[in-house]
Amino acid sequence: MLAFTCKPISEIAKELDYANVQNFIRMFRQNTSMAPTEYRQKFDIDVQRQI
């Protein structure tokens, strides 16, 4: 989902029923070894370009 949307990470976390964005970020790091913003940068997912 993170790779295919320009939505803010906080909104994605909310849509996935995380009560706290930090919990989503922690889970994301555990599964990918990088933060959501690092993931977007690594795969050149430009949020501004998609708006």
Distance bins in CASP14 RR format, pairs under 12 A and 6 or more apart:
PFRMAT RR
TARGET T0000
AUTHOR 0000-0000-0000
RMODE 2
METHOD distances of the structure
MODEL  1
1 7 0 0 0 0 1 0 0 0 0 0 0
1 9 0 0 0 0 0 1 0 0 0 0 0
1 11 0 0 0 0 0 1 0 0 0 0 0
1 12 1 0 1 0 0 0 0 0 0 0 0
1 13 0 0 0 0 0 1 0 0 0 0 0
1 14 0 0 0 0 0 1 0 0 0 0 0
1 15 1 0 0 1 0 0 0 0 0 0 0
1 16 1 0 0 1 0 0 0 0 0 0 0
1 24 0 0 0 0 0 1 0 0 0 0 0
1 28 0 0 0 0 0 1 0 0 0 0 0
1 36 0 0 0 0 0 1 0 0 0 0 0
1 39 0 0 0 0 0 1 0 0 0 0 0
1 40 0 0 0 0 0 1 0 0 0 0 0
1 45 0 0 0 0 0 1 0 0 0 0 0
2 8 0 0 0 0 0 1 0 0 0 0 0
2 9 1 0 0 1 0 0 0 0 0 0 0
2 11 0 0 0 0 0 1 0 0 0 0 0
2 12 1 0 0 1 0 0 0 0 0 0 0
2 13 0 0 0 0 0 1 0 0 0 0 0
2 15 0 0 0 0 0 1 0 0 0 0 0
2 16 0 0 0 0 0 1 0 0 0 0 0
2 24 0 0 0 0 1 0 0 0 0 0 0
2 25 0 0 0 0 0 1 0 0 0 0 0
2 27 0 0 0 0 0 1 0 0 0 0 0
2 28 1 0 0 1 0 0 0 0 0 0 0
2 31 0 0 0 0 0 1 0 0 0 0 0
2 32 0 0 0 0 1 0 0 0 0 0 0
2 34 0 0 0 0 0 1 0 0 0 0 0
2 35 0 0 0 0 0 1 0 0 0 0 0
2 36 1 0 1 0 0 0 0 0 0 0 0
2 37 0 0 0 0 1 0 0 0 0 0 0
2 38 0 0 0 0 0 1 0 0 0 0 0
2 39 1 0 0 1 0 0 0 0 0 0 0
2 40 1 0 0 1 0 0 0 0 0 0 0
2 41 0 0 0 0 0 1 0 0 0 0 0
2 42 0 0 0 0 0 1 0 0 0 0 0
2 43 0 0 0 0 1 0 0 0 0 0 0
2 45 1 0 0 1 0 0 0 0 0 0 0
2 47 0 0 0 0 0 1 0 0 0 0 0
3 12 0 0 0 0 0 1 0 0 0 0 0
3 28 0 0 0 0 0 1 0 0 0 0 0
3 32 0 0 0 0 0 1 0 0 0 0 0
3 36 0 0 0 0 0 1 0 0 0 0 0
3 39 1 0 0 1 0 0 0 0 0 0 0
3 40 1 0 0 1 0 0 0 0 0 0 0
3 41 0 0 0 0 0 1 0 0 0 0 0
3 42 0 0 0 0 0 1 0 0 0 0 0
3 43 1 0 0 1 0 0 0 0 0 0 0
3 44 0 0 0 0 0 1 0 0 0 0 0
3 45 1 0 1 0 0 0 0 0 0 0 0
3 46 0 0 0 0 0 1 0 0 0 0 0
3 47 0 0 0 0 0 1 0 0 0 0 0
3 50 0 0 0 0 0 1 0 0 0 0 0
4 12 0 0 0 0 0 1 0 0 0 0 0
4 39 0 0 0 0 0 1 0 0 0 0 0
4 40 0 0 0 0 0 1 0 0 0 0 0
4 43 0 0 0 0 0 1 0 0 0 0 0
4 45 0 0 0 0 1 0 0 0 0 0 0
4 47 0 0 0 0 0 1 0 0 0 0 0
4 50 0 0 0 0 1 0 0 0 0 0 0
5 11 0 0 0 0 1 0 0 0 0 0 0
5 12 1 0 0 1 0 0 0 0 0 0 0
5 15 0 0 0 0 1 0 0 0 0 0 0
5 16 0 0 0 0 0 1 0 0 0 0 0
5 36 0 0 0 0 0 1 0 0 0 0 0
5 40 0 0 0 0 0 1 0 0 0 0 0
5 45 0 0 0 0 1 0 0 0 0 0 0
5 47 0 0 0 0 1 0 0 0 0 0 0
5 50 1 0 0 1 0 0 0 0 0 0 0
5 51 0 0 0 0 0 1 0 0 0 0 0
6 12 0 0 0 0 0 1 0 0 0 0 0
6 40 0 0 0 0 1 0 0 0 0 0 0
6 45 0 0 0 0 1 0 0 0 0 0 0
6 46 0 0 0 0 1 0 0 0 0 0 0
6 47 1 0 1 0 0 0 0 0 0 0 0
6 48 1 0 0 1 0 0 0 0 0 0 0
6 49 0 0 0 0 1 0 0 0 0 0 0
6 50 1 1 0 0 0 0 0 0 0 0 0
6 51 1 0 1 0 0 0 0 0 0 0 0
7 13 0 0 0 0 1 0 0 0 0 0 0
7 14 0 0 0 0 1 0 0 0 0 0 0
7 15 1 0 0 1 0 0 0 0 0 0 0
7 16 0 0 0 0 0 1 0 0 0 0 0
7 36 0 0 0 0 0 1 0 0 0 0 0
7 40 0 0 0 0 0 1 0 0 0 0 0
7 45 0 0 0 0 0 1 0 0 0 0 0
7 47 0 0 0 0 1 0 0 0 0 0 0
7 50 0 0 0 0 1 0 0 0 0 0 0
7 51 0 0 0 0 0 1 0 0 0 0 0
8 14 0 0 0 0 1 0 0 0 0 0 0
8 15 0 0 0 0 0 1 0 0 0 0 0
8 21 0 0 0 0 1 0 0 0 0 0 0
8 24 0 0 0 0 0 1 0 0 0 0 0
8 36 0 0 0 0 1 0 0 0 0 0 0
8 37 0 0 0 0 0 1 0 0 0 0 0
8 40 0 0 0 0 0 1 0 0 0 0 0
8 47 1 0 0 1 0 0 0 0 0 0 0
8 48 0 0 0 0 0 1 0 0 0 0 0
8 51 0 0 0 0 0 1 0 0 0 0 0
9 15 0 0 0 0 0 1 0 0 0 0 0
9 16 0 0 0 0 0 1 0 0 0 0 0
9 18 0 0 0 0 0 1 0 0 0 0 0
9 20 0 0 0 0 0 1 0 0 0 0 0
9 21 1 0 0 1 0 0 0 0 0 0 0
9 22 0 0 0 0 0 1 0 0 0 0 0
9 23 0 0 0 0 0 1 0 0 0 0 0
9 24 1 0 0 1 0 0 0 0 0 0 0
9 25 1 0 0 1 0 0 0 0 0 0 0
9 27 0 0 0 0 0 1 0 0 0 0 0
9 28 0 0 0 0 1 0 0 0 0 0 0
9 29 0 0 0 0 0 1 0 0 0 0 0
9 35 0 0 0 0 1 0 0 0 0 0 0
9 36 1 0 1 0 0 0 0 0 0 0 0
9 37 1 0 0 1 0 0 0 0 0 0 0
9 38 0 0 0 0 0 1 0 0 0 0 0
9 39 0 0 0 0 1 0 0 0 0 0 0
9 40 0 0 0 0 1 0 0 0 0 0 0
9 45 0 0 0 0 0 1 0 0 0 0 0
9 47 0 0 0 0 1 0 0 0 0 0 0
10 16 0 0 0 0 0 1 0 0 0 0 0
10 18 0 0 0 0 1 0 0 0 0 0 0
10 19 0 0 0 0 0 1 0 0 0 0 0
10 20 0 0 0 0 1 0 0 0 0 0 0
10 21 1 0 1 0 0 0 0 0 0 0 0
10 22 0 0 0 0 1 0 0 0 0 0 0
10 23 0 0 0 0 0 1 0 0 0 0 0
10 24 0 0 0 0 1 0 0 0 0 0 0
10 25 0 0 0 0 1 0 0 0 0 0 0
10 36 0 0 0 0 1 0 0 0 0 0 0
10 37 0 0 0 0 0 1 0 0 0 0 0
11 18 0 0 0 0 0 1 0 0 0 0 0
11 21 0 0 0 0 1 0 0 0 0 0 0
11 24 0 0 0 0 0 1 0 0 0 0 0
11 36 0 0 0 0 0 1 0 0 0 0 0
11 47 0 0 0 0 0 1 0 0 0 0 0
12 18 0 0 0 0 1 0 0 0 0 0 0
12 21 0 0 0 0 1 0 0 0 0 0 0
12 24 1 0 0 1 0 0 0 0 0 0 0
12 25 0 0 0 0 0 1 0 0 0 0 0
12 27 0 0 0 0 0 1 0 0 0 0 0
12 28 0 0 0 0 1 0 0 0 0 0 0
12 36 1 0 0 1 0 0 0 0 0 0 0
12 37 0 0 0 0 0 1 0 0 0 0 0
12 39 0 0 0 0 0 1 0 0 0 0 0
12 40 0 0 0 0 0 1 0 0 0 0 0
12 47 0 0 0 0 0 1 0 0 0 0 0
13 19 0 0 0 0 1 0 0 0 0 0 0
13 20 1 0 0 1 0 0 0 0 0 0 0
13 21 1 0 1 0 0 0 0 0 0 0 0
13 22 0 0 0 0 1 0 0 0 0 0 0
13 23 1 0 0 1 0 0 0 0 0 0 0
13 24 1 1 0 0 0 0 0 0 0 0 0
13 25 1 0 0 1 0 0 0 0 0 0 0
13 26 0 0 0 0 0 1 0 0 0 0 0
13 27 0 0 0 0 1 0 0 0 0 0 0
13 28 0 0 0 0 1 0 0 0 0 0 0
13 36 0 0 0 0 1 0 0 0 0 0 0
14 20 0 0 0 0 1 0 0 0 0 0 0
14 21 1 0 0 1 0 0 0 0 0 0 0
14 23 0 0 0 0 0 1 0 0 0 0 0
14 24 0 0 0 0 1 0 0 0 0 0 0
15 21 0 0 0 0 0 1 0 0 0 0 0
15 24 0 0 0 0 1 0 0 0 0 0 0
16 23 0 0 0 0 1 0 0 0 0 0 0
16 24 1 0 0 1 0 0 0 0 0 0 0
16 25 0 0 0 0 0 1 0 0 0 0 0
16 27 0 0 0 0 1 0 0 0 0 0 0
16 28 0 0 0 0 0 1 0 0 0 0 0
16 36 0 0 0 0 0 1 0 0 0 0 0
17 23 0 0 0 0 0 1 0 0 0 0 0
17 24 0 0 0 0 1 0 0 0 0 0 0
17 27 0 0 0 0 0 1 0 0 0 0 0
18 24 1 0 1 0 0 0 0 0 0 0 0
18 25 0 0 0 0 1 0 0 0 0 0 0
18 26 0 0 0 0 1 0 0 0 0 0 0
18 27 1 0 0 1 0 0 0 0 0 0 0
18 28 0 0 0 0 1 0 0 0 0 0 0
18 36 0 0 0 0 0 1 0 0 0 0 0
20 26 0 0 0 0 1 0 0 0 0 0 0
20 27 0 0 0 0 0 1 0 0 0 0 0
21 27 0 0 0 0 0 1 0 0 0 0 0
21 28 0 0 0 0 0 1 0 0 0 0 0
21 35 0 0 0 0 0 1 0 0 0 0 0
21 36 0 0 0 0 1 0 0 0 0 0 0
21 37 0 0 0 0 0 1 0 0 0 0 0
22 28 0 0 0 0 0 1 0 0 0 0 0
22 29 0 0 0 0 0 1 0 0 0 0 0
22 35 0 0 0 0 0 1 0 0 0 0 0
22 36 0 0 0 0 0 1 0 0 0 0 0
23 29 0 0 0 0 0 1 0 0 0 0 0
23 30 0 0 0 0 0 1 0 0 0 0 0
24 30 0 0 0 0 0 1 0 0 0 0 0
24 31 0 0 0 0 0 1 0 0 0 0 0
24 32 0 0 0 0 0 1 0 0 0 0 0
24 35 0 0 0 0 0 1 0 0 0 0 0
24 36 1 0 0 1 0 0 0 0 0 0 0
25 31 0 0 0 0 0 1 0 0 0 0 0
25 32 0 0 0 0 0 1 0 0 0 0 0
25 34 0 0 0 0 0 1 0 0 0 0 0
25 35 1 0 0 1 0 0 0 0 0 0 0
25 36 1 0 0 1 0 0 0 0 0 0 0
25 37 0 0 0 0 1 0 0 0 0 0 0
25 38 0 0 0 0 0 1 0 0 0 0 0
25 39 0 0 0 0 0 1 0 0 0 0 0
26 32 0 0 0 0 0 1 0 0 0 0 0
26 35 0 0 0 0 1 0 0 0 0 0 0
26 36 0 0 0 0 0 1 0 0 0 0 0
27 35 0 0 0 0 0 1 0 0 0 0 0
27 36 0 0 0 0 0 1 0 0 0 0 0
28 34 1 0 0 1 0 0 0 0 0 0 0
28 35 1 0 0 1 0 0 0 0 0 0 0
28 36 1 0 1 0 0 0 0 0 0 0 0
28 37 0 0 0 0 1 0 0 0 0 0 0
28 38 0 0 0 0 1 0 0 0 0 0 0
28 39 1 0 0 1 0 0 0 0 0 0 0
28 40 0 0 0 0 0 1 0 0 0 0 0
29 35 1 0 1 0 0 0 0 0 0 0 0
29 36 0 0 0 0 1 0 0 0 0 0 0
29 37 0 0 0 0 0 1 0 0 0 0 0
29 38 0 0 0 0 1 0 0 0 0 0 0
29 39 0 0 0 0 1 0 0 0 0 0 0
31 39 0 0 0 0 0 1 0 0 0 0 0
32 38 0 0 0 0 1 0 0 0 0 0 0
32 39 1 0 0 1 0 0 0 0 0 0 0
32 40 0 0 0 0 0 1 0 0 0 0 0
32 42 0 0 0 0 1 0 0 0 0 0 0
32 43 0 0 0 0 0 1 0 0 0 0 0
33 39 0 0 0 0 1 0 0 0 0 0 0
33 42 0 0 0 0 0 1 0 0 0 0 0
34 40 0 0 0 0 1 0 0 0 0 0 0
34 41 0 0 0 0 1 0 0 0 0 0 0
34 42 1 0 0 1 0 0 0 0 0 0 0
34 43 0 0 0 0 0 1 0 0 0 0 0
35 41 0 0 0 0 1 0 0 0 0 0 0
35 42 0 0 0 0 0 1 0 0 0 0 0
36 42 0 0 0 0 0 1 0 0 0 0 0
36 43 0 0 0 0 0 1 0 0 0 0 0
36 45 0 0 0 0 1 0 0 0 0 0 0
36 47 0 0 0 0 0 1 0 0 0 0 0
37 43 0 0 0 0 0 1 0 0 0 0 0
37 45 0 0 0 0 1 0 0 0 0 0 0
37 46 0 0 0 0 0 1 0 0 0 0 0
37 47 0 0 0 0 1 0 0 0 0 0 0
38 45 0 0 0 0 0 1 0 0 0 0 0
39 45 1 0 0 1 0 0 0 0 0 0 0
39 47 0 0 0 0 0 1 0 0 0 0 0
40 46 1 0 0 1 0 0 0 0 0 0 0
40 47 1 0 0 1 0 0 0 0 0 0 0
40 48 0 0 0 0 0 1 0 0 0 0 0
40 49 0 0 0 0 0 1 0 0 0 0 0
40 50 0 0 0 0 0 1 0 0 0 0 0
41 47 0 0 0 0 0 1 0 0 0 0 0
44 50 0 0 0 0 0 1 0 0 0 0 0
END
